[in-house]
Protein backbone atom coordinates (compact mmCIF):
# COMPACT_ATOMS: atom_id res chain seq x y z
CA UNK A 1 0.00 0.00 0.00
CA UNK A 2 1.32 3.42 -0.91
CA UNK A 3 1.70 6.08 1.73
CA UNK A 4 0.72 9.57 0.52
CA UNK A 5 3.71 11.81 -0.13
CA UNK A 6 4.98 14.36 -2.62
CA UNK A 7 4.39 11.92 -5.46
CA UNK A 8 1.17 10.32 -6.57
CA UNK A 9 1.30 6.88 -8.11
CA UNK A 10 1.51 6.98 -11.88
CA UNK A 11 3.57 8.65 -14.55
CA UNK A 12 5.44 11.90 -14.06
CA UNK A 13 6.43 14.02 -17.05
CA UNK A 14 9.09 16.69 -16.76
CA UNK A 15 9.72 18.61 -19.93
CA UNK A 16 13.12 18.52 -21.64
CA UNK A 17 14.28 21.45 -23.71
CA UNK A 18 17.28 22.68 -25.62
CA UNK A 19 18.46 25.11 -22.95
CA UNK A 20 22.01 25.03 -21.71
CA UNK A 21 22.70 23.28 -18.43
CA UNK A 22 24.74 24.88 -15.63
CA UNK A 23 28.10 23.51 -16.72
CA UNK A 24 30.26 21.41 -14.45
CA UNK A 25 33.69 21.42 -12.79
CA UNK A 26 35.38 18.04 -13.30
CA UNK A 27 38.02 17.62 -10.58
CA UNK A 28 40.77 14.98 -10.50
CA UNK A 29 44.02 14.49 -8.58
CA UNK A 30 47.17 13.72 -10.55
CA UNK A 31 48.29 10.15 -9.78
CA UNK A 32 51.85 8.83 -9.53
CA UNK A 33 51.59 7.12 -12.91
CA UNK A 34 50.79 10.47 -14.58
CA UNK A 35 53.70 12.34 -12.94
CA UNK A 36 55.81 14.09 -15.58
CA UNK A 37 53.22 13.88 -18.35
CA UNK A 38 52.34 17.15 -20.10
CA UNK A 39 48.92 18.52 -19.24
CA UNK A 40 47.68 18.53 -22.85
CA UNK A 41 48.58 14.87 -23.31
CA UNK A 42 46.97 14.01 -19.97
CA UNK A 43 43.70 15.77 -20.83
CA UNK A 44 43.42 14.07 -24.20
CA UNK A 45 43.97 10.71 -22.48
CA UNK A 46 41.70 11.37 -19.50
CA UNK A 47 38.85 12.75 -21.64
CA UNK A 48 39.26 10.99 -25.01
CA UNK A 49 35.95 12.30 -26.36
CA UNK A 50 37.90 15.40 -27.49
CA UNK A 51 41.00 15.61 -29.68
CA UNK A 52 44.25 17.27 -28.53
CA UNK A 53 43.37 20.17 -30.83
CA UNK A 54 40.00 20.58 -29.13
CA UNK A 55 41.68 20.46 -25.73
CA UNK A 56 44.14 23.12 -26.83
CA UNK A 57 41.19 25.35 -27.63
CA UNK A 58 39.62 24.60 -24.21
CA UNK A 59 42.92 25.55 -22.59
CA UNK A 60 43.10 28.77 -24.62
CA UNK A 61 39.59 29.55 -23.35
CA UNK A 62 40.86 29.36 -19.77
CA UNK A 63 38.73 26.35 -18.85
CA UNK A 64 41.47 24.32 -17.11
CA UNK A 65 43.32 25.02 -13.87
CA UNK A 66 46.08 23.15 -12.04
CA UNK A 67 46.21 23.89 -8.31
CA UNK A 68 44.01 26.91 -8.96
CA UNK A 69 46.21 28.43 -11.67
CA UNK A 70 44.87 28.76 -15.23
CA UNK A 71 46.85 26.29 -17.37
CA UNK A 72 48.25 26.47 -20.91
CA UNK A 73 48.71 22.75 -21.57
CA UNK A 74 52.51 22.79 -21.62
CA UNK A 75 52.83 22.16 -17.88
CA UNK A 76 54.62 19.03 -16.65
CA UNK A 77 52.31 17.45 -14.09
CA UNK A 78 53.29 16.56 -10.52
CA UNK A 79 51.70 13.84 -8.40
CA UNK A 80 49.06 15.22 -6.05
CA UNK A 81 48.20 18.31 -8.07
CA UNK A 82 44.51 19.14 -8.39
CA UNK A 83 43.28 19.39 -11.96
CA UNK A 84 39.96 21.10 -12.66
CA UNK A 85 38.20 21.33 -16.01
CA UNK A 86 35.50 24.00 -15.76
CA UNK A 87 33.30 22.75 -18.56
CA UNK A 88 31.05 25.55 -19.85
CA UNK A 89 27.29 24.98 -20.00
CA UNK A 90 26.22 22.68 -22.83
CA UNK A 91 23.07 21.27 -24.40
CA UNK A 92 22.72 17.70 -23.23
CA UNK A 93 21.44 14.85 -25.40
CA UNK A 94 17.68 14.54 -25.15
CA UNK A 95 16.31 11.86 -22.84
CA UNK A 96 12.89 10.54 -21.85
CA UNK A 97 11.33 12.71 -19.18
CA UNK A 98 8.68 10.31 -17.89
CA UNK A 99 8.88 7.85 -15.04
CA UNK A 100 6.33 5.86 -13.08
CA UNK A 101 6.23 5.98 -9.28
CA UNK A 102 5.84 2.51 -7.78
CA UNK A 103 6.24 3.29 -4.08
CA UNK A 104 6.54 6.44 -2.00
CA UNK A 105 6.70 7.03 1.76
CA UNK A 106 8.73 9.33 4.03
CA UNK A 107 11.80 7.07 3.76
CA UNK A 108 11.75 5.48 0.30
CA UNK A 109 10.83 6.15 -3.28
CA UNK A 110 10.78 3.54 -6.06
CA UNK A 111 10.32 4.42 -9.72
CA UNK A 112 10.15 2.62 -13.05
CA UNK A 113 13.00 4.05 -15.17
CA UNK A 114 12.53 4.24 -18.95
CA UNK A 115 15.19 3.21 -21.46
CA UNK A 116 17.51 6.01 -22.55
CA UNK A 117 17.47 7.90 -19.25
CA UNK A 118 20.73 7.72 -17.25
CA UNK A 119 20.34 7.10 -13.53
CA UNK A 120 23.27 9.34 -12.57
CA UNK A 121 25.30 12.13 -14.24
CA UNK A 122 28.08 11.07 -16.62
CA UNK A 123 28.92 10.65 -20.29
CA UNK A 124 27.64 14.09 -21.30
CA UNK A 125 24.53 13.90 -19.11
CA UNK A 126 24.17 16.03 -15.99
CA UNK A 127 20.63 17.34 -15.66
CA UNK A 128 18.86 14.96 -18.07
CA UNK A 129 19.15 12.14 -15.55
CA UNK A 130 16.73 10.24 -13.36
CA UNK A 131 18.47 11.62 -10.27
CA UNK A 132 17.94 15.22 -11.37
CA UNK A 133 14.31 14.65 -12.37
CA UNK A 134 13.45 12.89 -9.11
CA UNK A 135 15.21 15.47 -6.94
CA UNK A 136 13.15 18.25 -8.49
CA UNK A 137 10.21 16.66 -6.69
CA UNK A 138 11.98 15.03 -3.71
CA UNK A 139 15.29 16.84 -3.02
CA UNK A 140 16.50 14.38 -0.36
CA UNK A 141 16.07 11.25 -2.49
CA UNK A 142 19.25 9.46 -3.59
CA UNK A 143 19.45 6.15 -5.47
CA UNK A 144 20.54 3.08 -3.53
CA UNK A 145 21.73 1.47 -6.79
CA UNK A 146 21.81 2.32 -10.47
CA UNK A 147 20.64 0.90 -13.78
CA UNK A 148 22.45 1.36 -17.09
CA UNK A 149 21.03 4.00 -19.42
CA UNK A 150 19.38 1.44 -21.71
CA UNK A 151 18.12 -0.75 -18.87
CA UNK A 152 14.52 -0.24 -17.75
CA UNK A 153 12.74 -0.97 -14.51
CA UNK A 154 12.87 -0.45 -10.77
CA UNK A 155 15.25 2.06 -9.20
CA UNK A 156 15.02 2.44 -5.42
CA UNK A 157 15.78 5.77 -3.73
CA UNK A 158 16.37 6.43 -0.04
CA UNK A 159 15.20 9.73 1.45
CA UNK A 160 17.11 9.59 4.74
CA UNK A 161 20.69 8.64 5.65
CA UNK A 162 19.39 5.93 7.99
CA UNK A 163 17.31 4.29 5.26
CA UNK A 164 20.22 4.51 2.81
CA UNK A 165 22.66 2.92 5.27
CA UNK A 166 20.36 -0.01 6.07
CA UNK A 167 19.51 -0.70 2.42
CA UNK A 168 23.19 -0.57 1.46
CA UNK A 169 23.98 -3.08 4.19
CA UNK A 170 21.19 -5.39 3.00
CA UNK A 171 21.69 -4.94 -0.74
CA UNK A 172 23.61 -8.10 -1.63
CA UNK A 173 22.08 -10.28 1.09
CA UNK A 174 19.02 -12.57 1.04
CA UNK A 175 16.98 -9.71 2.56
CA UNK A 176 16.77 -8.15 -0.91
CA UNK A 177 15.73 -10.03 -4.06
CA UNK A 178 16.48 -8.45 -7.45
CA UNK A 179 14.94 -10.18 -10.46
CA UNK A 180 15.42 -9.06 -14.06
CA UNK A 181 14.04 -10.02 -17.46
CA UNK A 182 16.57 -10.23 -20.31
CA UNK A 183 16.35 -11.09 -24.01
CA UNK A 184 19.49 -12.96 -25.07
CA UNK A 185 20.91 -14.36 -28.28
CA UNK A 186 20.68 -18.09 -29.02
CA UNK A 187 18.44 -20.87 -27.80
CA UNK A 188 19.43 -21.96 -24.29
CA UNK A 189 20.23 -25.68 -23.93
CA UNK A 190 19.45 -25.72 -20.21
CA UNK A 191 16.57 -24.39 -18.15
CA UNK A 192 18.67 -23.01 -15.29
CA UNK A 193 22.22 -21.65 -15.15
CA UNK A 194 24.15 -20.73 -12.02
CA UNK A 195 26.75 -18.23 -13.25
CA UNK A 196 29.80 -17.54 -11.11
CA UNK A 197 32.02 -15.75 -13.66
CA UNK A 198 34.29 -13.23 -11.86
CA UNK A 199 33.98 -9.64 -13.08
CA UNK A 200 36.79 -7.09 -13.24
CA UNK A 201 38.26 -4.30 -15.35
CA UNK A 202 39.99 -5.44 -18.56
CA UNK A 203 41.90 -3.30 -21.11
CA UNK A 204 40.25 -2.28 -24.35
CA UNK A 205 42.04 -0.70 -27.35
CA UNK A 206 39.30 1.87 -28.03
CA UNK A 207 37.90 2.83 -24.62
CA UNK A 208 40.81 2.21 -22.25
CA UNK A 209 39.25 -0.29 -19.88
CA UNK A 210 35.85 -1.84 -19.31
CA UNK A 211 34.15 -4.22 -16.89
CA UNK A 212 34.08 -7.75 -18.27
CA UNK A 213 34.58 -11.42 -17.46
CA UNK A 214 38.00 -11.66 -15.81
CA UNK A 215 39.68 -14.57 -13.97
CA UNK A 216 41.18 -12.08 -11.54
CA UNK A 217 37.95 -10.17 -11.04
CA UNK A 218 35.60 -10.02 -8.07
CA UNK A 219 33.38 -13.00 -7.18
CA UNK A 220 29.93 -12.66 -8.73
CA UNK A 221 26.78 -14.76 -8.81
CA UNK A 222 23.66 -14.79 -10.96
CA UNK A 223 21.01 -17.45 -11.53
CA UNK A 224 19.40 -17.37 -14.98
CA UNK A 225 16.21 -19.31 -15.75
CA UNK A 226 15.11 -19.74 -19.36
CA UNK A 227 11.42 -18.85 -19.42
CA UNK A 228 10.79 -18.80 -23.17
CA UNK A 229 12.64 -19.61 -26.39
CA UNK A 230 12.13 -18.44 -29.93
CA UNK A 231 14.21 -18.95 -33.06
CA UNK A 232 17.66 -17.67 -32.17
CA UNK A 233 16.72 -16.07 -28.83
CA UNK A 234 15.97 -16.90 -25.20
CA UNK A 235 14.16 -14.85 -22.60
CA UNK A 236 15.79 -15.28 -19.19
CA UNK A 237 14.65 -14.41 -15.72
CA UNK A 238 17.84 -13.46 -13.86
CA UNK A 239 18.26 -13.21 -10.09
CA UNK A 240 21.25 -11.24 -8.83
CA UNK A 241 23.22 -12.31 -5.77
CA UNK A 242 25.99 -9.71 -6.20
CA UNK A 243 26.07 -6.23 -7.66
CA UNK A 244 28.91 -5.91 -10.16
CA UNK A 245 28.82 -3.37 -13.02
CA UNK A 246 27.07 -4.73 -16.12
CA UNK A 247 26.71 -8.06 -14.28
CA UNK A 248 23.78 -9.53 -16.20
CA UNK A 249 25.17 -8.46 -19.57
CA UNK A 250 28.55 -10.00 -18.74
CA UNK A 251 27.21 -13.16 -17.10
CA UNK A 252 24.78 -14.10 -19.86
CA UNK A 253 27.46 -13.37 -22.47
CA UNK A 254 29.93 -15.56 -20.54
CA UNK A 255 27.65 -18.61 -20.98
CA UNK A 256 27.31 -17.92 -24.70
CA UNK A 257 24.12 -15.84 -24.61
CA UNK A 258 24.93 -12.11 -24.98
CA UNK A 259 21.94 -9.80 -24.80
CA UNK A 260 20.34 -9.39 -28.20
CA UNK A 261 21.60 -6.09 -29.61
CA UNK A 262 24.27 -5.52 -26.95
CA UNK A 263 26.89 -3.18 -28.48
CA UNK A 264 29.62 -4.09 -26.00
CA UNK A 265 29.83 -7.78 -24.99
CA UNK A 266 30.50 -10.85 -27.12
CA UNK A 267 29.81 -14.55 -26.46
CA UNK A 268 32.61 -15.00 -23.90
CA UNK A 269 31.73 -12.05 -21.65
CA UNK A 270 34.66 -10.10 -23.10
CA UNK A 271 34.15 -6.75 -24.85
CA UNK A 272 33.97 -6.76 -28.62
CA UNK A 273 37.13 -5.39 -30.24
CA UNK A 274 35.31 -3.45 -32.95
CA UNK A 275 32.51 -1.76 -31.07
CA UNK A 276 29.40 -0.97 -33.15
CA UNK A 277 28.59 1.83 -30.71
CA UNK A 278 29.52 3.33 -27.38
CA UNK A 279 29.32 1.19 -24.22
CA UNK A 280 26.33 3.15 -22.94
CA UNK A 281 24.35 2.77 -26.15
CA UNK A 282 21.10 0.86 -26.11
CA UNK A 283 19.73 -1.71 -28.50
CA UNK A 284 19.19 -4.48 -25.95
CA UNK A 285 16.29 -5.44 -23.68
CA UNK A 286 17.09 -5.69 -19.96
CA UNK A 287 14.43 -4.90 -17.35
CA UNK A 288 14.57 -4.75 -13.54
CA UNK A 289 11.14 -6.33 -13.07
CA UNK A 290 10.87 -7.34 -9.40
CA UNK A 291 12.36 -5.98 -6.17
CA UNK A 292 11.49 -7.62 -2.87
CA UNK A 293 12.98 -6.33 0.37
CA UNK A 294 12.40 -5.49 4.01
CA UNK A 295 11.61 -1.84 4.67
CA UNK A 296 14.73 -0.37 6.33
CA UNK A 297 12.73 1.42 9.05
CA UNK A 298 9.63 -0.74 9.65
CA UNK A 299 10.93 -4.17 8.52
CA UNK A 300 7.70 -4.56 6.53
CA UNK A 301 8.06 -6.87 3.52
CA UNK A 302 7.80 -4.78 0.32
CA UNK A 303 7.23 -6.40 -3.08
CA UNK A 304 7.52 -4.17 -6.15
CA UNK A 305 6.92 -4.98 -9.81
CA UNK A 306 7.59 -2.83 -12.88
CA UNK A 307 5.52 -3.73 -15.93
CA UNK A 308 7.49 -5.02 -18.90
CA UNK A 309 8.16 -2.42 -21.61
CA UNK A 310 6.51 -2.92 -24.98
CA UNK A 311 9.67 -4.22 -26.63
CA UNK A 312 9.61 -7.29 -24.43
CA UNK A 313 5.98 -8.03 -25.10
CA UNK A 314 6.69 -8.50 -28.80
CA UNK A 315 9.42 -11.08 -28.06
CA UNK A 316 8.20 -13.07 -25.08
CA UNK A 317 5.31 -13.93 -22.87
CA UNK A 318 4.57 -11.43 -20.14
N, C-alpha and C positions, 0 to 999 in steps of 0.2 A: 504494500500500500504506500502511495506517495504521500509525503508530508508537505503541506503547502509551503512555498518559499518564493524566492524571486522569480523562479521559472515556473511556467505551467507545462504540463506534459504536452508533447507534440513537437512540431517543427519550428525552428527559429531561423528567420532570414535576416541577415545583416548585409547591407548593400556594399558591393565592391565598386570601386571607381578607379579612374586613371590618375588620381592625385598622387603627388610625391609623398613618400613616407618621411619619417623624421631623421633618416640617416642613422649611422651607427658607428661607434668607436670599437674597432676590433683590437684587442690588447693581447699580446703574447710576450713571453720572457725568452730571451735568447738562451738556447741550451748549449752545453759544452760542445756538442757535435757541430754546431753552427759557428763556433768561435773562429774568427779570422775571415769568414766569408764576407764578400761585399754586400751591402744592403740591397742593391738592385737585384743581384742574383738570388738572394734570400727571398725577397718578395715574390719574384717570378716562380720560385719553387714552392713557397708556402701557399700562394694563391694562384694556382696554374690556370685559372679561368681567364687571366689577362696575360698578354705578351709582355716581354721586357720593354718594348716600345710604349705600350700602354701604361706600364708602371712608371716609366720615365716621365710621362705626361702627368700622372698623378703626383709624382714627387715635385715636378715643376709647379703644380697647383698648390703646393704646401700642405698636402693631405697627410703626410707621414712625419711622425716625430720619433726620435730615439732619446730616451731619458728626458723627455720634455722639450727637446731642441728640434726645430724643423730640419728635416734631413734632405740631402741632395741625391742620395743613392750611391755615392762613391765611398761612403764610410765603411771601414773595416769593423765588423761587429765584435763585441766582447761578451763573454758569457755573463748572464745576469742582467744585461741591459733590458729595459722595458721598451718594446716596440708598439706603437699605436698607429693604426690606419684609421683616420677619421673619414670614413666613407660618406660622401655627400648624399643627401636624400635622392632616392631613385624610385621609379615606377616598378612595382613588383609584378611578377607574372600573376595573371588572374587565377583565382581559385574559387571553388564552390563556397557559398556563404550560408548554406543551410546545414543545420544539424538537428537531430531529434533528441529530446531529453527523455531519458529512461528512468531516472531516479533523482530525487532532490530532497535533501533535508538539511538541517543546520550544519552537518559535518561532512556530507558527501554530495557529489554530483556525478552522475553517469550519463554519457551522451553517446549517440550513434554517429560516428564520424564518416563522412562521405569520402569516396575516392578522390584523389587530387588535392586534398587539403592537408598540409603538413601539420603534425601535432605541435611541434616546437619550431622556433626560428632556426634558420640555416639554409644554405644553398640558394641564396638570393631572396629568401622569404623572411620577413620580420613581422609585419603586421597582418599579412594574409595567412594567418595560422589559426588552428583551433584554439590554442592558448589565448591569443589576443582576442578572438571573438568571444570566448567564454568569459574572460576577465572584464569585458565591457559590461557584462551583466552581473558577474559575481567576482569582484576584484580579488578576493582571498583564495580563490580556487586554483590549485596547482595539480598537474597530472601526476598520478602515482606511477605511471608507466607511459610508454609511447607506442604508437603504431606507425609504420612506414607510410609515406605519402599516398601510395596507391592502395594500401590496405584499408578496408572498411571495417566498421563495427564498433564494439564497446571500448570507450576510453573512460577510466575512472579518475575523478578528481577528488582531492581532499581539501577541505576548507579550513582546517585547523592544524597546527603543528602536531597535536596529539594524535589526531586521526591519521595524518601522514606517516608518523613514526610507527604506529601499530600496523598499518597496512604494509609498509615497507618490510617490517619484520616478518610478516605473515606471507609475503608475496610468493615465494618459491617453496612453500610448505603445503601440506595437505589441507590446510584451512582455506586455501583459495584454489578453485578449479577454473582453468582457462581453456576453453574449447573453441577451436577454429574450424572453418570449412575452407577447403582448398581444392582447386581444379588443377590437376597435374597431367603431364604428358605420359602416354603409354598405359596399357592395360595392366593393372597390378596382378601378380601371380598369387599373392597371398591376401588373406582378409585382414590380418593384423600385423603390424611391424613395430617392434620396439627399437628405436633408433638412439644409439649412444655415441654418435660421431662427435668427437671433440671439435670445438669451434675456436678459432683464433685469427689474428691478423696475418695475412699472407701478402707478399709483394705482387704488384701488378704493373706491367710496363706503361700503361696509359694513365692510371689514376693513383699511382704511388703504392697504396696498400688498401686491402679490403678484407672484411670478415668473411671467412670461408671455412670449409672442412680442413682441419690441420691436426696432425698427430700430436703436436705439442700444445694444442689449444686447451681450453678449459672444458671440464666435464659437462656434458649436456645430455638431456633426455627428453624425447618426445615419443608418444605412442600414436601411430597413425592407423585408423581403421578405414578400409575401403568400403564405402557405402553405396556407390553406384559405378558402373563401368559403361562407357560407350566406345565406339571405334576410335582407338588411339588416345583415349583419355580416361582418367579415374578421378572420381570425387572422393576426397578423404575427409574424415573427421579427425582432427589432430588435437590431442591433449598435451599441454606443455607442463613439464616438471622442472624446468629451468628457464632462465630468461636471457638467453644470449642474443646479440644483434642478428637479425635476419634468420633466426633459428629455424623456422618452418621452411623457408625457402632453401636453406642449406641442407637441412636434414632430408627433406623429400628428394632433393637433387642427389644427395649422397647414396640413396638406395635406387638410383636410376630413374627417378620420376620428378624432374624439375617442374616447377609450375608452368603451365601453358602460358606462353608469351613472356616469360621472365627474361628481361634484357641482360641479366648479369650472370646467372649461375647455369653451368652445364651439368651433364649427367653424373658427374663425380662429386658434386658439391664444391668444385673449384670454379673461380670466375672464368668466363669466356675470355679468350685473348683478344679477339676482335669484337668489341662491344657494339651491338646495334644501336645502343642509346646510352644515356647516363644511368648510373646505378639507381638513382631515385625515380627514374621513369616508370610509368605504369605499364599496362598491357596484360597483367595477370589478374587472377581472381583469388583473393585471400581475404577472409572475413572473420573477425572476432565475434562469434555468434553467441556464446554463453559465458557468463561470469557468475560463479557461485562462491560466496564468501561469508564470513561472520562480520557483522558490523563492528567496527573498531571501538565504538563507545558503548553499545548496548548488548553486543554479542548475538544479536538477532541474526538468523540465517537469511541472507539476501540472495535471490536467484534472478538474474537479469538475462534477457534475450533480446538480441537485435535482429530484426527481420532481414532475411537474405536480400541483397540487391538484385535488380532485375537481370543482370548478366548471368548470375548463377541459375536463375529459374529457367533459362533457356538451355542450360547444359545438364541439369541434374534435378532430381526430385527435391522438393522442399521439405 
